[in-house]
Amino acid sequence: MDERERTGVFRVGAPTAKDIHQIFAHVYGALREKGYNPVDQIVGYLLSGDPTYVTSHRDARTVIRQVDRLLLLEELVRCYVEHKLK
């Protein structure tokens, strides 16, 4: 089944690390498909809060805005520390 054909799941409460990883994967893929540099665009969004850094292709802009930017940054730092500094 194509990722775009999946039914969305509504969760109550704070997003899990898995949720955040899926969001980054989805947004990263959508940005690449549109020819953008995903890292630059995601960094621009995280630093500025301006959602126009993220394409609306495949609803990526809506998806990334479902989670507070501070939680996204927290997960990025946690993953970096766990995978690069150990």
N, C-alpha and C positions, 0 to 999 in steps of 0.2 A: 504494500500500500504506500502510495506517495505521501510524503510528510504533509503536503497541502490538503490531502483528503481526510486526514485524521480529525476526529471530533475533539473539540477543546474540552479540557477538564477544569472545572471551577474548584478552587481550593480556598478554604477559609483559614486564615492565620498567616503567619510569616512564611515566606518562601524557603524551601530547603535548598541546600547546596546543589542538589540535583536539578531543581527547578532553575536555578541561576545558571548552571552549566548549559542546560537546554536552551535558555534564552540567549546566552552568548553564542552558542552554536548556530541557532536559527538566524540571529541578526548578522553574524559573521558571514554565513552563507548567502544571505540576501544581498549584502553589500558587495561581495565578490561577484555575484551574478550580474550586478549592475555596473561592474567595472571600477568600483571604488577601492581604495586601500582601506580594508576593514579596521586595521589597528588605528590609523589616523582618525577615522571617522568616529570610532567608539571613544577614543581618548577625547576628541573634541566634545562629544556629547557629555561624557562624565565630568569634564572640567567646567564646561559652560552651562550645562543644563538645557541647552538649546536642542530640541528634538529634531530640528531640520538637519542635523549632522547624520541622522539615520534615515535611510531610504524608507519610503512607504511600501516598497515592493515586498510582496508576501507578508504584508502587515507588520514588518519588522519594527517600525516606529511605535506602533501600538503595543507590541510585545515587550519591547525594552522599557516602555514607560509603566508597565505593570509592577515594576519593582523599584523601590526608592534607590536613587543613585548611590547613596552611602552604603546600602547593603551590597550593591554591585561592586563597589570599590573594596569593601571589606572582604568579599569573597575572592576578588583578584589578589589581594595582598596575602590572604590566608593560603591560597593555592601556591603562590610564588614561594612563600616561606616554607611550606611543607615540601615542595618539590625541588627547590633550588638551594635552600640553606641547610638542609639536613645531610 
